[in-house]
């Protein structure tokens, strides 16, 4: 039997797959090492969304080359995930002395075959028919779980590498999804996040996403349910009605904006207009106390100052609780690389800094609105800064800290928000 050490980078989908793989490794009789010094195999689950993520992997591979030369001469590295799918040949050529497999994004559960192959050649796996792995409780929070219900993407946004590294969209059979939820509930999972690159385009031929969400909420016993990530072109009133009619679905919607200008949205191949997006937001705001978050890219090729300021105006109008903000980062294969008007890095950074300042001011103002409100909170862990405080998430995904004993972790309590400290919500348990 072998010892495995797992490093995971990137999105929630990668985290879900790494947790499922860890569970499979243990069920196959292998063990998980707590340090690469003790490992026979290191598995690096990679991300390729931004170049900085890939640069980090090169650094880790350099570290493992040094480790093999000095402290663990028998260590073998398996690189899997989006970067492996994207730059597999390059990795194989540069790190031939430590890598034993380049696995990509498909059928990660089969990489245990490498242990038995014991080949002197690097094992290389291309895209094949995709099989969903059984979702398992999170390693960090075993009372929570990420459950992928679709894989891949059909949208081909002009800045995004995902369709090229994860392939076309596939929906998992709805009965398998529901059965997996029930097994997670039986293991003590209280909260499940349904995952897909474009989760609300899910359709297995039997159920669309709103119907699947409603069925899970009503027929599995799950206490809390949410999902990531929605695409505005597939967002619907039907989905909002399901959220409103089920108390166990978090009142939280992540709806990427990307740009507030129609010309830029068209260049991004986003397939919606800003008018449609704002209509979606108004529908979403019919959910009582809903929390909204978004993604925004500034400095897209050809974006003028006026078009950038249109994005700022949309941000001010919508008032997102949270925004994940980036400047445009060229990636291999994508159409945006061919566009004229590439913007200097210094200008992209300036626009991003200005947007962040605007969003922070909005968040600070919104945070004050939660004082004296009461929420059901799932407590997750002890605060790193104050051991007397435990933090959790409300039924609309706000983070709250409260002074309490560690025994409230993994429980759901009713909390009243009493104060704000450094833009952080503080509350007291009332029941």
C-alpha positions as CSV (number, residue, x, y, z in Angstrom):
1,X,0.0,0.0,0.0
2,X,1.1,3.6,-0.8
3,X,1.0,6.9,1.1
4,X,-0.4,9.9,-0.8
5,X,0.0,13.6,-0.1
6,X,-2.6,15.8,-1.8
7,X,-2.2,19.5,-2.7
8,X,-5.3,21.2,-4.1
9,X,-5.5,24.6,-5.9
10,X,-8.3,26.5,-7.5
11,X,-12.1,26.3,-7.5
12,X,-14.7,24.5,-5.4
13,X,-14.9,21.9,-8.2
14,X,-11.3,21.0,-7.6
15,X,-11.9,20.9,-3.8
16,X,-14.8,18.5,-4.3
17,X,-12.8,16.2,-6.6
18,X,-9.8,16.2,-4.2
19,X,-12.1,15.2,-1.3
20,X,-13.6,12.5,-3.3
21,X,-10.2,11.2,-4.4
22,X,-9.0,11.2,-0.8
23,X,-12.0,9.1,0.2
24,X,-11.3,6.7,-2.7
25,X,-7.6,6.4,-1.7
26,X,-8.5,5.4,1.8
27,X,-11.2,2.9,0.7
28,X,-8.6,1.3,-1.6
29,X,-6.4,0.6,1.5
30,X,-3.8,3.3,0.9
31,X,-3.2,6.1,3.4
32,X,-2.9,9.9,3.4
33,X,0.5,11.3,4.5
34,X,0.5,14.4,6.6
35,X,3.8,15.6,5.0
36,X,5.4,15.1,1.5
37,X,8.5,13.9,3.4
38,X,6.5,10.7,4.2
39,X,4.7,10.3,0.8
40,X,5.3,7.8,-1.9
41,X,3.1,9.9,-4.2
42,X,2.2,13.6,-4.2
43,X,-0.9,14.5,-6.1
44,X,-1.1,18.2,-7.2
45,X,-4.6,19.1,-8.3
46,X,-4.0,22.2,-10.4
47,X,-5.8,25.4,-11.6
48,X,-5.3,27.2,-14.9
49,X,-7.8,30.1,-14.7
50,X,-5.0,32.6,-14.2
51,X,-1.3,32.6,-15.0
52,X,-0.4,33.2,-11.4
53,X,-2.0,29.9,-10.5
54,X,0.1,28.1,-13.0
55,X,3.3,29.9,-11.9
56,X,2.6,28.6,-8.4
57,X,2.6,25.0,-9.6
58,X,5.9,25.4,-11.3
59,X,7.3,26.6,-8.0
60,X,5.8,23.5,-6.2
61,X,7.3,21.2,-8.8
62,X,10.7,22.8,-8.3
63,X,10.3,22.3,-4.6
64,X,9.5,18.6,-5.1
65,X,12.5,18.2,-7.5
66,X,14.7,19.5,-4.6
67,X,13.0,17.2,-2.1
68,X,13.6,14.2,-4.3
69,X,17.3,15.1,-4.5
70,X,17.7,15.7,-0.8
71,X,15.2,14.1,1.6
72,X,12.8,11.8,-0.2
73,X,14.5,10.1,-3.2
74,X,11.5,7.8,-3.9
75,X,8.8,10.5,-4.1
76,X,6.7,10.5,-7.3
77,X,4.5,13.4,-8.4
78,X,1.1,13.1,-10.2
79,X,-0.1,16.4,-11.7
80,X,-3.8,16.5,-12.5
81,X,-6.5,19.1,-13.1
82,X,-6.9,22.1,-15.5
83,X,-3.2,23.0,-15.8
84,X,-2.3,19.4,-16.5
85,X,-4.9,19.4,-19.3
86,X,-3.7,22.7,-20.6
87,X,0.1,22.4,-20.5
88,X,0.6,18.6,-20.0
89,X,3.3,18.1,-22.6
90,X,5.3,21.1,-21.3
91,X,5.2,19.8,-17.8
92,X,6.1,16.3,-18.9
93,X,9.2,17.5,-20.8
94,X,10.4,19.9,-18.0
95,X,9.8,17.7,-15.0
96,X,10.3,14.2,-16.4
97,X,12.5,13.3,-13.5
98,X,9.8,13.6,-10.8
99,X,6.4,13.4,-12.6
100,X,5.0,9.9,-13.1
101,X,1.6,11.0,-14.5
102,X,-0.2,13.9,-16.2
103,X,-3.8,13.3,-15.6
104,X,-5.9,16.3,-16.7
105,X,-9.6,16.9,-15.7
106,X,-11.2,13.6,-16.6
107,X,-11.8,10.5,-14.5
108,X,-9.4,11.4,-11.7
109,X,-10.6,8.4,-9.7
110,X,-8.7,6.1,-12.1
111,X,-5.3,7.6,-11.4
112,X,-4.8,4.9,-8.7
113,X,-4.1,2.6,-11.6
114,X,-0.7,4.3,-11.7
115,X,0.3,2.7,-8.4
116,X,-0.2,-0.7,-10.0
117,X,1.3,0.1,-13.4
118,X,4.7,0.9,-12.0
119,X,5.9,2.0,-15.4
120,X,9.1,3.9,-16.2
121,X,7.2,6.0,-18.7
122,X,5.1,9.0,-17.7
123,X,1.4,8.1,-17.8
124,X,-0.6,10.6,-19.9
125,X,-4.4,10.7,-19.8
126,X,-6.4,12.6,-22.4
127,X,-10.1,13.6,-22.3
128,X,-12.4,10.6,-22.4
129,X,-15.9,9.9,-21.4
130,X,-16.5,11.6,-18.1
131,X,-17.6,9.7,-14.9
132,X,-18.7,11.7,-11.9
133,X,-17.1,10.7,-8.6
134,X,-19.1,10.2,-5.4
135,X,-19.2,13.5,-3.5
136,X,-17.9,13.2,0.1
137,X,-17.9,15.4,3.1
138,X,-15.3,18.2,3.1
139,X,-12.0,17.4,4.7
140,X,-11.9,20.8,6.5
141,X,-15.6,20.9,7.4
142,X,-17.0,17.4,7.4
143,X,-20.5,18.7,8.1
144,X,-20.5,20.4,4.7
145,X,-20.0,19.0,1.2
146,X,-19.5,20.2,-2.4
147,X,-21.4,18.1,-4.9
148,X,-20.7,18.5,-8.6
149,X,-23.8,18.1,-10.7
150,X,-22.4,19.1,-14.0
151,X,-18.9,19.2,-15.6
152,X,-17.5,21.3,-18.4
153,X,-19.0,24.4,-20.1
154,X,-20.7,25.2,-23.5
155,X,-20.5,29.0,-23.2
156,X,-17.0,29.7,-24.5
157,X,-16.7,33.1,-23.0
158,X,-13.9,34.8,-24.9
159,X,-11.6,35.2,-21.9
160,X,-12.2,31.8,-20.3
161,X,-10.1,28.7,-20.6
162,X,-12.6,26.3,-18.8
163,X,-14.2,24.8,-22.0
164,X,-10.8,23.9,-23.3
165,X,-9.6,22.2,-20.2
166,X,-12.8,20.7,-18.9
167,X,-14.6,20.0,-22.1
168,X,-18.3,20.4,-23.1
169,X,-21.0,20.5,-20.5
170,X,-22.3,17.1,-19.1
171,X,-25.1,16.8,-16.5
172,X,-25.0,14.1,-13.9
173,X,-28.1,11.9,-13.7
174,X,-30.5,13.5,-11.3
175,X,-31.3,10.3,-9.5
176,X,-27.6,9.8,-8.8
177,X,-27.4,13.4,-7.5
178,X,-30.3,12.9,-5.2
179,X,-29.0,9.5,-3.9
180,X,-25.6,11.1,-3.3
181,X,-27.3,13.9,-1.3
182,X,-29.1,11.3,0.9
183,X,-25.8,9.5,1.5
184,X,-24.1,12.7,2.6
185,X,-27.0,13.5,4.9
186,X,-26.6,10.0,6.4
187,X,-23.0,10.9,7.1
188,X,-24.0,13.9,9.1
189,X,-23.6,16.6,6.4
190,X,-25.8,19.7,7.2
191,X,-25.0,21.9,4.2
192,X,-24.4,21.0,0.5
193,X,-23.3,23.2,-2.3
194,X,-24.3,22.0,-5.8
195,X,-21.5,22.8,-8.3
196,X,-21.2,23.3,-12.0
197,X,-19.2,25.7,-14.2
198,X,-22.7,26.9,-15.2
199,X,-24.9,25.2,-12.6
200,X,-28.3,26.6,-13.6
201,X,-28.0,25.2,-17.2
202,X,-28.1,21.7,-15.6
203,X,-30.6,19.4,-17.4
204,X,-30.2,15.6,-17.4
205,X,-33.2,15.2,-19.7
206,X,-35.5,14.5,-16.7
207,X,-35.0,17.6,-14.4
208,X,-33.8,21.1,-15.1
209,X,-31.9,22.9,-12.4
210,X,-34.9,24.5,-10.5
211,X,-36.7,21.2,-10.4
212,X,-33.6,19.4,-9.2
213,X,-33.0,22.0,-6.5
214,X,-36.6,21.8,-5.4
215,X,-36.6,18.0,-5.2
216,X,-33.3,17.9,-3.2
217,X,-34.7,20.6,-0.8
218,X,-37.9,18.6,-0.2
219,X,-36.9,14.9,-0.4
220,X,-33.5,14.4,1.1
221,X,-33.5,15.8,4.6
222,X,-30.7,18.2,3.9
223,X,-30.7,21.1,6.4
224,X,-29.1,23.8,4.1
225,X,-28.6,23.9,0.4
226,X,-27.0,26.3,-2.0
227,X,-25.3,26.4,-5.4
228,X,-22.5,27.8,-7.6
229,X,-22.1,29.3,-10.2
230,X,-25.1,30.8,-12.1
231,X,-24.9,32.4,-15.5
232,X,-27.2,35.3,-16.3
233,X,-28.3,33.8,-19.6
234,X,-29.8,30.9,-17.8
235,X,-31.1,32.7,-14.7
236,X,-34.9,32.5,-14.2
237,X,-37.9,33.4,-12.1
238,X,-38.5,29.7,-11.8
239,X,-35.2,29.4,-9.9
240,X,-36.0,32.3,-7.7
241,X,-39.5,30.9,-6.9
242,X,-37.9,27.6,-5.8
243,X,-35.5,29.5,-3.4
244,X,-38.4,31.6,-2.0
245,X,-40.5,28.5,-1.3
246,X,-37.8,26.4,0.5
247,X,-36.5,27.6,3.8
248,X,-33.5,25.3,3.7
249,X,-32.1,26.9,0.5
250,X,-29.7,29.7,1.3
251,X,-30.9,33.2,0.4
252,X,-27.7,33.8,-1.5
253,X,-27.1,34.2,-5.3
254,X,-23.8,34.5,-7.0
255,X,-24.4,36.0,-10.4
256,X,-21.3,37.1,-12.4
257,X,-21.7,40.5,-14.1
258,X,-18.2,40.7,-15.7
259,X,-18.9,44.0,-17.3
260,X,-21.6,46.8,-17.2
261,X,-21.3,47.6,-20.9
262,X,-23.1,45.8,-23.7
263,X,-20.3,46.1,-26.3
264,X,-17.8,44.5,-23.9
265,X,-20.3,41.8,-22.9
266,X,-20.7,41.0,-26.6
267,X,-16.9,40.8,-27.0
268,X,-16.8,38.6,-24.0
269,X,-19.4,36.3,-25.6
270,X,-21.5,36.5,-22.5
271,X,-24.8,36.1,-24.4
272,X,-26.8,38.6,-22.3
273,X,-27.3,42.3,-22.1
274,X,-26.8,44.6,-19.2
275,X,-30.6,45.2,-19.4
276,X,-31.3,41.5,-19.0
277,X,-28.8,41.3,-16.1
278,X,-30.5,44.1,-14.2
279,X,-33.9,42.4,-14.7
280,X,-32.4,39.2,-13.2
281,X,-31.1,41.3,-10.2
282,X,-34.6,42.8,-9.6
283,X,-36.1,39.3,-9.7
284,X,-33.4,38.0,-7.3
285,X,-34.1,40.9,-4.9
286,X,-37.7,39.7,-4.5
287,X,-36.1,37.0,-2.2
288,X,-36.3,38.5,1.3
289,X,-33.0,39.5,2.7
290,X,-31.1,38.0,-0.3
291,X,-27.3,38.4,-0.4
292,X,-25.8,39.0,-3.9
293,X,-22.3,38.5,-5.0
294,X,-20.6,38.7,-8.4
295,X,-17.5,38.5,-10.6
296,X,-16.1,41.5,-12.5
297,X,-13.3,41.8,-15.0
298,X,-11.8,45.2,-15.8
299,X,-9.4,46.1,-18.5
300,X,-10.8,43.7,-21.1
301,X,-9.3,44.3,-24.5
302,X,-10.7,47.5,-26.1
303,X,-12.5,48.6,-22.9
304,X,-12.6,52.4,-22.9
305,X,-12.6,54.6,-19.8
306,X,-16.3,55.3,-20.4
307,X,-17.2,51.6,-20.7
308,X,-15.3,50.9,-17.5
309,X,-17.2,53.7,-15.7
310,X,-20.5,52.0,-16.9
311,X,-19.4,49.0,-14.9
312,X,-18.9,51.2,-11.9
313,X,-22.4,52.6,-12.3
314,X,-23.9,49.1,-12.4
315,X,-22.0,48.2,-9.2
316,X,-23.3,51.3,-7.5
317,X,-26.9,50.5,-8.7
318,X,-27.0,46.9,-7.7
319,X,-25.0,47.1,-4.5
320,X,-23.4,43.7,-4.2
321,X,-22.6,42.3,-0.8
322,X,-19.5,40.8,-2.2
323,X,-17.5,41.0,-5.5
324,X,-14.6,39.0,-6.8
325,X,-12.8,41.5,-9.0
326,X,-9.9,40.9,-11.4
327,X,-8.2,42.6,-14.3
328,X,-8.1,40.8,-17.6
329,X,-5.5,38.1,-17.7
330,X,-4.6,36.6,-21.1
331,X,-4.9,32.8,-21.2
332,X,-3.9,30.3,-23.9
333,X,-6.5,29.3,-26.6
334,X,-9.1,32.0,-25.7
335,X,-10.5,34.4,-28.4
336,X,-9.9,37.5,-26.4
337,X,-6.2,37.2,-27.1
338,X,-6.9,38.0,-30.7
339,X,-8.8,41.2,-30.0
340,X,-7.3,44.6,-30.7
341,X,-6.8,47.2,-27.9
342,X,-4.9,45.2,-25.3
343,X,-4.7,47.5,-22.2
344,X,-1.5,48.2,-20.4
345,X,-1.1,46.4,-17.1
346,X,-0.7,49.7,-15.2
347,X,-4.0,50.9,-16.5
348,X,-5.7,47.6,-15.7
349,X,-4.4,47.8,-12.1
350,X,-5.6,51.4,-11.8
351,X,-9.1,50.5,-12.8
352,X,-9.2,47.4,-10.5
353,X,-8.0,49.5,-7.6
354,X,-10.8,52.1,-8.2
355,X,-13.4,49.4,-8.5
356,X,-12.2,47.7,-5.3
357,X,-12.5,51.1,-3.4
358,X,-16.1,51.5,-4.7
359,X,-17.1,48.0,-3.8
360,X,-15.6,48.2,-0.3
361,X,-17.5,51.4,0.4
362,X,-20.8,49.6,-0.7
363,X,-20.0,46.6,1.4
364,X,-19.3,48.8,4.4
365,X,-22.7,50.5,4.0
366,X,-24.6,47.2,3.5
367,X,-23.0,45.6,6.5
368,X,-24.6,48.2,8.8
369,X,-28.1,47.0,7.6
370,X,-27.7,43.7,9.4
371,X,-27.6,45.1,12.9
372,X,-30.4,43.8,15.1
373,X,-31.4,41.2,12.5
374,X,-31.7,37.5,13.5
375,X,-30.5,34.5,11.5
376,X,-30.0,30.8,11.6
377,X,-26.2,30.3,11.7
378,X,-24.2,27.1,10.9
379,X,-21.1,27.4,13.1
380,X,-17.9,26.2,11.3
381,X,-14.8,26.8,13.3
382,X,-12.9,28.8,15.9
383,X,-11.6,32.2,15.0
384,X,-7.9,32.3,14.3
385,X,-7.5,35.7,15.9
386,X,-9.7,35.2,19.0
387,X,-9.9,31.7,20.5
388,X,-13.0,32.8,22.4
389,X,-14.9,33.4,19.2
390,X,-16.6,30.9,16.8
391,X,-17.6,31.9,13.3
392,X,-20.4,30.6,11.1
393,X,-22.5,31.5,8.1
394,X,-26.1,32.8,8.2
395,X,-29.0,31.5,6.1
396,X,-28.0,34.0,3.5
397,X,-24.3,33.3,3.6
398,X,-23.0,36.1,5.8
399,X,-20.1,35.4,8.1
400,X,-20.8,36.0,11.8
401,X,-18.6,35.8,14.8
402,X,-19.9,35.1,18.3
403,X,-18.3,34.4,21.7
404,X,-19.1,30.8,22.5
405,X,-17.6,27.4,23.4
406,X,-16.2,25.2,20.7
407,X,-19.0,22.7,21.2
408,X,-21.3,24.8,19.1
409,X,-19.2,24.0,16.0
410,X,-21.3,21.8,13.6
411,X,-24.5,23.0,15.0
412,X,-27.1,25.5,13.8
413,X,-28.1,28.2,16.3
414,X,-30.3,31.3,16.1
415,X,-28.1,34.5,16.3
416,X,-28.9,38.2,16.7
417,X,-26.4,40.5,15.0
418,X,-25.4,43.1,17.6
419,X,-22.4,45.0,16.3
420,X,-19.8,45.4,13.6
421,X,-16.0,45.3,14.2
422,X,-13.6,46.1,11.4
423,X,-16.5,45.4,8.9
424,X,-17.1,42.0,10.5
425,X,-20.5,41.0,11.9
426,X,-20.7,40.1,15.6
427,X,-23.7,38.4,17.2
428,X,-25.0,36.6,20.2
429,X,-26.8,33.2,20.3
430,X,-30.4,33.6,21.3
431,X,-31.6,30.0,20.9
